[in-house]
Amino acid sequence: ATGSDQAVGYGIVLFAGAVFIYYSLWVIILPFVEPGQFLHQLFLPRAYAVILPLVAGVVLLTFI
C-alpha cells in the first residue's frame, strides 16, 4: 500500500473511532447525567440516537 492509502486508512479508522466513542457516550452515559448539565449541550436530542443509525442502515442497504 502506498503512503496515501495508509493515510486514508488511518483517517477512516480515526473517524470511525470518534463516531463510536461519541455514540457510546451519547447512548450509554448521557442518560445518567442530569438534564441541566453542560454535557447535554454537546449531544443531539435522544431521538436521533435511533433515527440516525436507521437512516444509515437503509442507505447502506440501498447501495448494496
Predicted model as a PDB file, atoms N, CA, C, CB and O in Angstrom, pLDDT in the B-factor column:
MODEL        1                                                                  
ATOM      1  N   ALA A   1       0.844  -1.182   0.000  1.00 73.00           N  
ATOM      2  CA  ALA A   1       0.000   0.000   0.000  1.00 73.00           C  
ATOM      3  C   ALA A   1       0.884   1.238   0.000  1.00 73.00           C  
ATOM      4  CB  ALA A   1      -0.957   0.002   1.217  1.00 73.00           C  
ATOM      5  O   ALA A   1       1.951   1.261   0.613  1.00 73.00           O  
ATOM      6  N   THR A   2       0.426   2.247  -0.687  1.00 87.00           N  
ATOM      7  CA  THR A   2       1.190   3.488  -0.744  1.00 87.00           C  
ATOM      8  C   THR A   2       0.932   4.323   0.497  1.00 87.00           C  
ATOM      9  CB  THR A   2       0.838   4.285  -2.006  1.00 87.00           C  
ATOM     10  O   THR A   2       0.046   4.028   1.299  1.00 87.00           O  
ATOM     11  N   GLY A   3       1.722   5.361   0.629  1.00 87.00           N  
ATOM     12  CA  GLY A   3       1.577   6.245   1.791  1.00 87.00           C  
ATOM     13  C   GLY A   3       0.226   6.931   1.837  1.00 87.00           C  
ATOM     14  O   GLY A   3      -0.345   7.111   2.912  1.00 87.00           O  
ATOM     15  N   SER A   4      -0.290   7.316   0.679  1.00 91.00           N  
ATOM     16  CA  SER A   4      -1.596   7.986   0.679  1.00 91.00           C  
ATOM     17  C   SER A   4      -2.718   7.013   1.051  1.00 91.00           C  
ATOM     18  CB  SER A   4      -1.876   8.610  -0.701  1.00 91.00           C  
ATOM     19  O   SER A   4      -3.677   7.398   1.719  1.00 91.00           O  
ATOM     20  N   ASP A   5      -2.599   5.757   0.622  1.00 93.00           N  
ATOM     21  CA  ASP A   5      -3.593   4.751   1.004  1.00 93.00           C  
ATOM     22  C   ASP A   5      -3.596   4.543   2.516  1.00 93.00           C  
ATOM     23  CB  ASP A   5      -3.317   3.418   0.285  1.00 93.00           C  
ATOM     24  O   ASP A   5      -4.651   4.427   3.139  1.00 93.00           O  
ATOM     25  N   GLN A   6      -2.405   4.497   3.088  1.00 93.00           N  
ATOM     26  CA  GLN A   6      -2.312   4.326   4.537  1.00 93.00           C  
ATOM     27  C   GLN A   6      -2.877   5.541   5.270  1.00 93.00           C  
ATOM     28  CB  GLN A   6      -0.853   4.088   4.955  1.00 93.00           C  
ATOM     29  O   GLN A   6      -3.541   5.390   6.295  1.00 93.00           O  
ATOM     30  N   ALA A   7      -2.623   6.736   4.756  1.00 94.00           N  
ATOM     31  CA  ALA A   7      -3.146   7.944   5.391  1.00 94.00           C  
ATOM     32  C   ALA A   7      -4.669   7.954   5.347  1.00 94.00           C  
ATOM     33  CB  ALA A   7      -2.585   9.201   4.707  1.00 94.00           C  
ATOM     34  O   ALA A   7      -5.317   8.315   6.330  1.00 94.00           O  
ATOM     35  N   VAL A   8      -5.240   7.562   4.219  1.00 95.00           N  
ATOM     36  CA  VAL A   8      -6.701   7.485   4.114  1.00 95.00           C  
ATOM     37  C   VAL A   8      -7.241   6.427   5.068  1.00 95.00           C  
ATOM     38  CB  VAL A   8      -7.132   7.167   2.662  1.00 95.00           C  
ATOM     39  O   VAL A   8      -8.265   6.641   5.717  1.00 95.00           O  
ATOM     40  N   GLY A   9      -6.566   5.300   5.157  1.00 95.00           N  
ATOM     41  CA  GLY A   9      -6.983   4.240   6.074  1.00 95.00           C  
ATOM     42  C   GLY A   9      -6.955   4.692   7.516  1.00 95.00           C  
ATOM     43  O   GLY A   9      -7.893   4.430   8.268  1.00 95.00           O  
ATOM     44  N   TYR A  10      -5.882   5.372   7.915  1.00 96.00           N  
ATOM     45  CA  TYR A  10      -5.797   5.900   9.280  1.00 96.00           C  
ATOM     46  C   TYR A  10      -6.893   6.921   9.539  1.00 96.00           C  
ATOM     47  CB  TYR A  10      -4.424   6.532   9.528  1.00 96.00           C  
ATOM     48  O   TYR A  10      -7.467   6.959  10.627  1.00 96.00           O  
ATOM     49  N   GLY A  11      -7.184   7.750   8.541  1.00 97.00           N  
ATOM     50  CA  GLY A  11      -8.254   8.736   8.693  1.00 97.00           C  
ATOM     51  C   GLY A  11      -9.604   8.080   8.891  1.00 97.00           C  
ATOM     52  O   GLY A  11     -10.395   8.512   9.729  1.00 97.00           O  
ATOM     53  N   ILE A  12      -9.869   7.034   8.120  1.00 97.00           N  
ATOM     54  CA  ILE A  12     -11.142   6.315   8.248  1.00 97.00           C  
ATOM     55  C   ILE A  12     -11.252   5.648   9.618  1.00 97.00           C  
ATOM     56  CB  ILE A  12     -11.280   5.259   7.132  1.00 97.00           C  
ATOM     57  O   ILE A  12     -12.310   5.679  10.246  1.00 97.00           O  
ATOM     58  N   VAL A  13     -10.156   5.046  10.076  1.00 98.00           N  
ATOM     59  CA  VAL A  13     -10.169   4.395  11.388  1.00 98.00           C  
ATOM     60  C   VAL A  13     -10.369   5.428  12.493  1.00 98.00           C  
ATOM     61  CB  VAL A  13      -8.859   3.613  11.620  1.00 98.00           C  
ATOM     62  O   VAL A  13     -11.123   5.174  13.432  1.00 98.00           O  
ATOM     63  N   LEU A  14      -9.717   6.579  12.407  1.00 98.00           N  
ATOM     64  CA  LEU A  14      -9.891   7.627  13.415  1.00 98.00           C  
ATOM     65  C   LEU A  14     -11.321   8.170  13.409  1.00 98.00           C  
ATOM     66  CB  LEU A  14      -8.895   8.769  13.172  1.00 98.00           C  
ATOM     67  O   LEU A  14     -11.905   8.408  14.466  1.00 98.00           O  
ATOM     68  N   PHE A  15     -11.876   8.364  12.218  1.00 97.00           N  
ATOM     69  CA  PHE A  15     -13.257   8.841  12.114  1.00 97.00           C  
ATOM     70  C   PHE A  15     -14.228   7.827  12.715  1.00 97.00           C  
ATOM     71  CB  PHE A  15     -13.622   9.119  10.644  1.00 97.00           C  
ATOM     72  O   PHE A  15     -15.126   8.198  13.470  1.00 97.00           O  
ATOM     73  N   ALA A  16     -14.050   6.553  12.384  1.00 96.00           N  
ATOM     74  CA  ALA A  16     -14.928   5.510  12.917  1.00 96.00           C  
ATOM     75  C   ALA A  16     -14.793   5.412  14.436  1.00 96.00           C  
ATOM     76  CB  ALA A  16     -14.608   4.151  12.265  1.00 96.00           C  
ATOM     77  O   ALA A  16     -15.788   5.227  15.137  1.00 96.00           O  
ATOM     78  N   GLY A  17     -13.584   5.533  14.938  1.00 97.00           N  
ATOM     79  CA  GLY A  17     -13.376   5.504  16.387  1.00 97.00           C  
ATOM     80  C   GLY A  17     -14.033   6.683  17.082  1.00 97.00           C  
ATOM     81  O   GLY A  17     -14.632   6.524  18.145  1.00 97.00           O  
ATOM     82  N   ALA A  18     -13.924   7.868  16.488  1.00 96.00           N  
ATOM     83  CA  ALA A  18     -14.552   9.056  17.072  1.00 96.00           C  
ATOM     84  C   ALA A  18     -16.076   8.917  17.076  1.00 96.00           C  
ATOM     85  CB  ALA A  18     -14.134  10.323  16.296  1.00 96.00           C  
ATOM     86  O   ALA A  18     -16.726   9.273  18.058  1.00 96.00           O  
ATOM     87  N   VAL A  19     -16.645   8.404  15.991  1.00 93.00           N  
ATOM     88  CA  VAL A  19     -18.092   8.201  15.928  1.00 93.00           C  
ATOM     89  C   VAL A  19     -18.521   7.167  16.962  1.00 93.00           C  
ATOM     90  CB  VAL A  19     -18.521   7.757  14.512  1.00 93.00           C  
ATOM     91  O   VAL A  19     -19.544   7.337  17.625  1.00 93.00           O  
ATOM     92  N   PHE A  20     -17.745   6.100  17.100  1.00 95.00           N  
ATOM     93  CA  PHE A  20     -18.075   5.063  18.084  1.00 95.00           C  
ATOM     94  C   PHE A  20     -18.053   5.628  19.508  1.00 95.00           C  
ATOM     95  CB  PHE A  20     -17.091   3.883  17.969  1.00 95.00           C  
ATOM     96  O   PHE A  20     -18.960   5.355  20.295  1.00 95.00           O  
ATOM     97  N   ILE A  21     -17.034   6.404  19.838  1.00 95.00           N  
ATOM     98  CA  ILE A  21     -16.928   6.979  21.184  1.00 95.00           C  
ATOM     99  C   ILE A  21     -18.064   7.964  21.433  1.00 95.00           C  
ATOM    100  CB  ILE A  21     -15.566   7.679  21.372  1.00 95.00           C  
ATOM    101  O   ILE A  21     -18.690   7.936  22.492  1.00 95.00           O  
ATOM    102  N   TYR A  22     -18.332   8.838  20.458  1.00 94.00           N  
ATOM    103  CA  TYR A  22     -19.412   9.822  20.597  1.00 94.00           C  
ATOM    104  C   TYR A  22     -20.747   9.114  20.814  1.00 94.00           C  
ATOM    105  CB  TYR A  22     -19.486  10.737  19.348  1.00 94.00           C  
ATOM    106  O   TYR A  22     -21.490   9.459  21.733  1.00 94.00           O  
ATOM    107  N   TYR A  23     -21.058   8.116  19.967  1.00 93.00           N  
ATOM    108  CA  TYR A  23     -22.335   7.421  20.063  1.00 93.00           C  
ATOM    109  C   TYR A  23     -22.439   6.642  21.379  1.00 93.00           C  
ATOM    110  CB  TYR A  23     -22.514   6.474  18.869  1.00 93.00           C  
ATOM    111  O   TYR A  23     -23.500   6.608  22.001  1.00 93.00           O  
ATOM    112  N   SER A  24     -21.336   6.021  21.795  1.00 93.00           N  
ATOM    113  CA  SER A  24     -21.360   5.265  23.053  1.00 93.00           C  
ATOM    114  C   SER A  24     -21.618   6.180  24.242  1.00 93.00           C  
ATOM    115  CB  SER A  24     -20.039   4.514  23.250  1.00 93.00           C  
ATOM    116  O   SER A  24     -22.412   5.849  25.122  1.00 93.00           O  
ATOM    117  N   LEU A  25     -20.950   7.328  24.270  1.00 92.00           N  
ATOM    118  CA  LEU A  25     -21.202   8.279  25.353  1.00 92.00           C  
ATOM    119  C   LEU A  25     -22.631   8.793  25.309  1.00 92.00           C  
ATOM    120  CB  LEU A  25     -20.223   9.449  25.275  1.00 92.00           C  
ATOM    121  O   LEU A  25     -23.275   8.950  26.346  1.00 92.00           O  
ATOM    122  N   TRP A  26     -23.122   9.054  24.105  1.00 92.00           N  
ATOM    123  CA  TRP A  26     -24.463   9.590  23.907  1.00 92.00           C  
ATOM    124  C   TRP A  26     -25.533   8.618  24.396  1.00 92.00           C  
ATOM    125  CB  TRP A  26     -24.687   9.915  22.436  1.00 92.00           C  
ATOM    126  O   TRP A  26     -26.501   9.032  25.034  1.00 92.00           O  
ATOM    127  N   VAL A  27     -25.366   7.335  24.103  1.00 92.00           N  
ATOM    128  CA  VAL A  27     -26.397   6.352  24.402  1.00 92.00           C  
ATOM    129  C   VAL A  27     -26.227   5.721  25.785  1.00 92.00           C  
ATOM    130  CB  VAL A  27     -26.393   5.273  23.348  1.00 92.00           C  
ATOM    131  O   VAL A  27     -27.219   5.417  26.448  1.00 92.00           O  
ATOM    132  N   ILE A  28     -24.987   5.521  26.228  1.00 92.00           N  
ATOM    133  CA  ILE A  28     -24.757   4.792  27.479  1.00 92.00           C  
ATOM    134  C   ILE A  28     -24.592   5.727  28.674  1.00 92.00           C  
ATOM    135  CB  ILE A  28     -23.525   3.913  27.349  1.00 92.00           C  
ATOM    136  O   ILE A  28     -25.162   5.468  29.734  1.00 92.00           O  
ATOM    137  N   ILE A  29     -23.832   6.801  28.527  1.00 91.00           N  
ATOM    138  CA  ILE A  29     -23.500   7.659  29.666  1.00 91.00           C  
ATOM    139  C   ILE A  29     -24.506   8.782  29.865  1.00 91.00           C  
ATOM    140  CB  ILE A  29     -22.122   8.246  29.485  1.00 91.00           C  
ATOM    141  O   ILE A  29     -24.888   9.076  30.998  1.00 91.00           O  
ATOM    142  N   LEU A  30     -24.942   9.414  28.777  1.00 91.00           N  
ATOM    143  CA  LEU A  30     -25.784  10.602  28.878  1.00 91.00           C  
ATOM    144  C   LEU A  30     -27.090  10.388  29.636  1.00 91.00           C  
ATOM    145  CB  LEU A  30     -26.093  11.098  27.515  1.00 91.00           C  
ATOM    146  O   LEU A  30     -27.513  11.311  30.332  1.00 91.00           O  
ATOM    147  N   PRO A  31     -27.760   9.242  29.553  1.00 90.00           N  
ATOM    148  CA  PRO A  31     -28.996   9.081  30.336  1.00 90.00           C  
ATOM    149  C   PRO A  31     -28.787   9.176  31.849  1.00 90.00           C  
ATOM    150  CB  PRO A  31     -29.627   7.753  30.011  1.00 90.00           C  
ATOM    151  O   PRO A  31     -29.741   9.433  32.583  1.00 90.00           O  
ATOM    152  N   PHE A  32     -27.570   8.976  32.323  1.00 93.00           N  
ATOM    153  CA  PHE A  32     -27.293   9.032  33.752  1.00 93.00           C  
ATOM    154  C   PHE A  32     -26.838  10.413  34.211  1.00 93.00           C  
ATOM    155  CB  PHE A  32     -26.248   8.011  34.107  1.00 93.00           C  
ATOM    156  O   PHE A  32     -26.602  10.615  35.402  1.00 93.00           O  
ATOM    157  N   VAL A  33     -26.712  11.364  33.293  1.00 90.00           N  
ATOM    158  CA  VAL A  33     -26.302  12.724  33.622  1.00 90.00           C  
ATOM    159  C   VAL A  33     -27.558  13.580  33.749  1.00 90.00           C  
ATOM    160  CB  VAL A  33     -25.327  13.305  32.540  1.00 90.00           C  
ATOM    161  O   VAL A  33     -28.479  13.460  32.941  1.00 90.00           O  
ATOM    162  N   GLU A  34     -27.595  14.435  34.750  1.00 92.00           N  
ATOM    163  CA  GLU A  34     -28.768  15.269  34.971  1.00 92.00           C  
ATOM    164  C   GLU A  34     -28.997  16.204  33.781  1.00 92.00           C  
ATOM    165  CB  GLU A  34     -28.612  16.081  36.269  1.00 92.00           C  
ATOM    166  O   GLU A  34     -28.034  16.691  33.189  1.00 92.00           O  
ATOM    167  N   PRO A  35     -30.255  16.460  33.425  1.00 88.00           N  
ATOM    168  CA  PRO A  35     -30.561  17.246  32.226  1.00 88.00           C  
ATOM    169  C   PRO A  35     -29.980  18.665  32.206  1.00 88.00           C  
ATOM    170  CB  PRO A  35     -32.031  17.335  32.073  1.00 88.00           C  
ATOM    171  O   PRO A  35     -29.755  19.198  31.120  1.00 88.00           O  
ATOM    172  N   GLY A  36     -29.734  19.285  33.331  1.00 87.00           N  
ATOM    173  CA  GLY A  36     -29.235  20.652  33.356  1.00 87.00           C  
ATOM    174  C   GLY A  36     -27.736  20.789  33.126  1.00 87.00           C  
ATOM    175  O   GLY A  36     -27.237  21.910  33.030  1.00 87.00           O  
ATOM    176  N   GLN A  37     -27.019  19.704  33.036  1.00 90.00           N  
ATOM    177  CA  GLN A  37     -25.570  19.744  32.913  1.00 90.00           C  
ATOM    178  C   GLN A  37     -25.126  20.217  31.526  1.00 90.00           C  
ATOM    179  CB  GLN A  37     -24.988  18.371  33.202  1.00 90.00           C  
ATOM    180  O   GLN A  37     -25.857  20.070  30.547  1.00 90.00           O  
ATOM    181  N   PHE A  38     -23.931  20.780  31.459  1.00 90.00           N  
ATOM    182  CA  PHE A  38     -23.354  21.288  30.208  1.00 90.00           C  
ATOM    183  C   PHE A  38     -23.157  20.172  29.188  1.00 90.00           C  
ATOM    184  CB  PHE A  38     -22.016  21.980  30.482  1.00 90.00           C  
ATOM    185  O   PHE A  38     -23.224  20.420  27.984  1.00 90.00           O  
ATOM    186  N   LEU A  39     -22.921  18.967  29.643  1.00 88.00           N  
ATOM    187  CA  LEU A  39     -22.654  17.833  28.758  1.00 88.00           C  
ATOM    188  C   LEU A  39     -23.793  17.592  27.770  1.00 88.00           C  
ATOM    189  CB  LEU A  39     -22.416  16.578  29.581  1.00 88.00           C  
ATOM    190  O   LEU A  39     -23.552  17.133  26.653  1.00 88.00           O  
ATOM    191  N   HIS A  40     -25.010  17.890  28.158  1.00 90.00           N  
ATOM    192  CA  HIS A  40     -26.166  17.668  27.280  1.00 90.00           C  
ATOM    193  C   HIS A  40     -26.134  18.583  26.053  1.00 90.00           C  
ATOM    194  CB  HIS A  40     -27.466  17.891  28.057  1.00 90.00           C  
ATOM    195  O   HIS A  40     -26.737  18.256  25.031  1.00 90.00           O  
ATOM    196  N   GLN A  41     -25.451  19.706  26.138  1.00 90.00           N  
ATOM    197  CA  GLN A  41     -25.371  20.626  25.001  1.00 90.00           C  
ATOM    198  C   GLN A  41     -24.455  20.095  23.904  1.00 90.00           C  
ATOM    199  CB  GLN A  41     -24.880  21.991  25.465  1.00 90.00           C  
ATOM    200  O   GLN A  41     -24.525  20.571  22.771  1.00 90.00           O  
ATOM    201  N   LEU A  42     -23.608  19.131  24.206  1.00 91.00           N  
ATOM    202  CA  LEU A  42     -22.662  18.588  23.245  1.00 91.00           C  
ATOM    203  C   LEU A  42     -23.268  17.493  22.364  1.00 91.00           C  
ATOM    204  CB  LEU A  42     -21.463  18.048  23.970  1.00 91.00           C  
ATOM    205  O   LEU A  42     -22.648  17.072  21.388  1.00 91.00           O  
ATOM    206  N   PHE A  43     -24.466  17.034  22.702  1.00 92.00           N  
ATOM    207  CA  PHE A  43     -25.078  15.917  22.001  1.00 92.00           C  
ATOM    208  C   PHE A  43     -26.410  16.328  21.403  1.00 92.00           C  
ATOM    209  CB  PHE A  43     -25.263  14.729  22.940  1.00 92.00           C  
ATOM    210  O   PHE A  43     -27.069  17.248  21.888  1.00 92.00           O  
ATOM    211  N   LEU A  44     -26.797  15.634  20.340  1.00 90.00           N  
ATOM    212  CA  LEU A  44     -28.099  15.844  19.718  1.00 90.00           C  
ATOM    213  C   LEU A  44     -29.201  15.298  20.626  1.00 90.00           C  
ATOM    214  CB  LEU A  44     -28.157  15.172  18.325  1.00 90.00           C  
ATOM    215  O   LEU A  44     -28.910  14.558  21.566  1.00 90.00           O  
ATOM    216  N   PRO A  45     -30.467  15.654  20.358  1.00 90.00           N  
ATOM    217  CA  PRO A  45     -31.560  15.059  21.141  1.00 90.00           C  
ATOM    218  C   PRO A  45     -31.555  13.533  21.042  1.00 90.00           C  
ATOM    219  CB  PRO A  45     -32.915  15.606  20.665  1.00 90.00           C  
ATOM    220  O   PRO A  45     -31.078  12.961  20.062  1.00 90.00           O  
ATOM    221  N   ARG A  46     -32.088  12.898  22.062  1.00 87.00           N  
ATOM    222  CA  ARG A  46     -32.014  11.449  22.184  1.00 87.00           C  
ATOM    223  C   ARG A  46     -32.741  10.708  21.067  1.00 87.00           C  
ATOM    224  CB  ARG A  46     -32.574  11.029  23.505  1.00 87.00           C  
ATOM    225  O   ARG A  46     -32.389   9.569  20.759  1.00 87.00           O  
ATOM    226  N   ALA A  47     -33.732  11.320  20.464  1.00 90.00           N  
ATOM    227  CA  ALA A  47     -34.475  10.660  19.385  1.00 90.00           C  
ATOM    228  C   ALA A  47     -33.561  10.362  18.195  1.00 90.00           C  
ATOM    229  CB  ALA A  47     -35.660  11.536  18.935  1.00 90.00           C  
ATOM    230  O   ALA A  47     -33.762   9.372  17.493  1.00 90.00           O  
ATOM    231  N   TYR A  48     -32.568  11.206  17.968  1.00 93.00           N  
ATOM    232  CA  TYR A  48     -31.635  10.984  16.864  1.00 93.00           C  
ATOM    233  C   TYR A  48     -30.748   9.763  17.092  1.00 93.00           C  
ATOM    234  CB  TYR A  48     -30.768  12.213  16.664  1.00 93.00           C  
ATOM    235  O   TYR A  48     -30.164   9.245  16.140  1.00 93.00           O  
ATOM    236  N   ALA A  49     -30.638   9.300  18.317  1.00 90.00           N  
ATOM    237  CA  ALA A  49     -29.829   8.108  18.600  1.00 90.00           C  
ATOM    238  C   ALA A  49     -30.418   6.874  17.936  1.00 90.00           C  
ATOM    239  CB  ALA A  49     -29.716   7.882  20.110  1.00 90.00           C  
ATOM    240  O   ALA A  49     -29.707   5.898  17.697  1.00 90.00           O  
ATOM    241  N   VAL A  50     -31.704   6.910  17.639  1.00 91.00           N  
ATOM    242  CA  VAL A  50     -32.356   5.802  16.946  1.00 91.00           C  
ATOM    243  C   VAL A  50     -32.500   6.107  15.458  1.00 91.00           C  
ATOM    244  CB  VAL A  50     -33.732   5.515  17.566  1.00 91.00           C  
ATOM    245  O   VAL A  50     -32.312   5.231  14.615  1.00 91.00           O  
ATOM    246  N   ILE A  51     -32.833   7.349  15.149  1.00 95.00           N  
ATOM    247  CA  ILE A  51     -33.112   7.733  13.761  1.00 95.00           C  
ATOM    248  C   ILE A  51     -31.862   7.660  12.893  1.00 95.00           C  
ATOM    249  CB  ILE A  51     -33.693   9.142  13.709  1.00 95.00           C  
ATOM    250  O   ILE A  51     -31.921   7.114  11.791  1.00 95.00           O  
ATOM    251  N   LEU A  52     -30.737   8.191  13.351  1.00 92.00           N  
ATOM    252  CA  LEU A  52     -29.523   8.228  12.531  1.00 92.00           C  
ATOM    253  C   LEU A  52     -29.011   6.839  12.143  1.00 92.00           C  
ATOM    254  CB  LEU A  52     -28.439   8.971  13.269  1.00 92.00           C  
ATOM    255  O   LEU A  52     -28.699   6.632  10.970  1.00 92.00           O  
ATOM    256  N   PRO A  53     -28.907   5.878  13.066  1.00 92.00           N  
ATOM    257  CA  PRO A  53     -28.481   4.536  12.638  1.00 92.00           C  
ATOM    258  C   PRO A  53     -29.477   3.872  11.686  1.00 92.00           C  
ATOM    259  CB  PRO A  53     -28.280   3.647  13.853  1.00 92.00           C  
ATOM    260  O   PRO A  53     -29.069   3.135  10.788  1.00 92.00           O  
ATOM    261  N   LEU A  54     -30.771   4.122  11.869  1.00 96.00           N  
ATOM    262  CA  LEU A  54     -31.760   3.564  10.954  1.00 96.00           C  
ATOM    263  C   LEU A  54     -31.591   4.124   9.542  1.00 96.00           C  
ATOM    264  CB  LEU A  54     -33.171   3.847  11.465  1.00 96.00           C  
ATOM    265  O   LEU A  54     -31.631   3.378   8.563  1.00 96.00           O  
ATOM    266  N   VAL A  55     -31.405   5.422   9.444  1.00 96.00           N  
ATOM    267  CA  VAL A  55     -31.211   6.056   8.137  1.00 96.00           C  
ATOM    268  C   VAL A  55     -29.924   5.550   7.497  1.00 96.00           C  
ATOM    269  CB  VAL A  55     -31.175   7.597   8.274  1.00 96.00           C  
ATOM    270  O   VAL A  55     -29.898   5.245   6.304  1.00 96.00           O  
ATOM    271  N   ALA A  56     -28.853   5.460   8.289  1.00 93.00           N  
ATOM    272  CA  ALA A  56     -27.583   4.966   7.749  1.00 93.00           C  
ATOM    273  C   ALA A  56     -27.725   3.524   7.267  1.00 93.00           C  
ATOM    274  CB  ALA A  56     -26.469   5.063   8.811  1.00 93.00           C  
ATOM    275  O   ALA A  56     -27.171   3.166   6.228  1.00 93.00           O  
ATOM    276  N   GLY A  57     -28.451   2.702   7.999  1.00 95.00           N  
ATOM    277  CA  GLY A  57     -28.658   1.314   7.585  1.00 95.00           C  
ATOM    278  C   GLY A  57     -29.471   1.203   6.312  1.00 95.00           C  
ATOM    279  O   GLY A  57     -29.163   0.385   5.445  1.00 95.00           O  
ATOM    280  N   VAL A  58     -30.509   2.020   6.192  1.00 97.00           N  
ATOM    281  CA  VAL A  58     -31.328   1.992   4.978  1.00 97.00           C  
ATOM    282  C   VAL A  58     -30.509   2.452   3.778  1.00 97.00           C  
ATOM    283  CB  VAL A  58     -32.580   2.880   5.142  1.00 97.00           C  
ATOM    284  O   VAL A  58     -30.598   1.858   2.703  1.00 97.00           O  
ATOM    285  N   VAL A  59     -29.718   3.499   3.951  1.00 97.00           N  
ATOM    286  CA  VAL A  59     -28.862   3.984   2.844  1.00 97.00           C  
ATOM    287  C   VAL A  59     -27.851   2.920   2.464  1.00 97.00           C  
ATOM    288  CB  VAL A  59     -28.129   5.298   3.236  1.00 97.00           C  
ATOM    289  O   VAL A  59     -27.632   2.677   1.277  1.00 97.00           O  
ATOM    290  N   LEU A  60     -27.231   2.282   3.441  1.00 95.00           N  
ATOM    291  CA  LEU A  60     -26.254   1.239   3.166  1.00 95.00           C  
ATOM    292  C   LEU A  60     -26.897   0.072   2.419  1.00 95.00           C  
ATOM    293  CB  LEU A  60     -25.618   0.749   4.469  1.00 95.00           C  
ATOM    294  O   LEU A  60     -26.342  -0.412   1.432  1.00 95.00           O  
ATOM    295  N   LEU A  61     -28.048  -0.376   2.876  1.00 97.00           N  
ATOM    296  CA  LEU A  61     -28.730  -1.477   2.197  1.00 97.00           C  
ATOM    297  C   LEU A  61     -29.190  -1.086   0.799  1.00 97.00           C  
ATOM    298  CB  LEU A  61     -29.919  -1.940   3.018  1.00 97.00           C  
ATOM    299  O   LEU A  61     -29.237  -1.927  -0.099  1.00 97.00           O  
ATOM    300  N   THR A  62     -29.525   0.172   0.615  1.00 97.00           N  
ATOM    301  CA  THR A  62     -29.930   0.641  -0.717  1.00 97.00           C  
ATOM    302  C   THR A  62     -28.765   0.544  -1.695  1.00 97.00           C  
ATOM    303  CB  THR A  62     -30.447   2.094  -0.650  1.00 97.00           C  
ATOM    304  O   THR A  62     -28.943   0.131  -2.841  1.00 97.00           O  
ATOM    305  N   PHE A  63     -27.576   0.927  -1.241  1.00 95.00           N  
ATOM    306  CA  PHE A  63     -26.413   0.884  -2.118  1.00 95.00           C  
ATOM    307  C   PHE A  63     -25.925  -0.538  -2.352  1.00 95.00           C  
ATOM    308  CB  PHE A  63     -25.296   1.720  -1.538  1.00 95.00           C  
ATOM    309  O   PHE A  63     -25.327  -0.824  -3.389  1.00 95.00           O  
ATOM    310  N   ILE A  64     -26.168  -1.419  -1.416  1.00 93.00           N  
ATOM    311  CA  ILE A  64     -25.745  -2.811  -1.602  1.00 93.00           C  
ATOM    312  C   ILE A  64     -26.640  -3.453  -2.637  1.00 93.00           C  
ATOM    313  CB  ILE A  64     -25.790  -3.607  -0.264  1.00 93.00           C  
ATOM    314  O   ILE A  64     -26.469  -4.630  -2.957  1.00 93.00           O  
TER     315      ILE A  64                                                      
ENDMDL                                                                          
END                                                                             
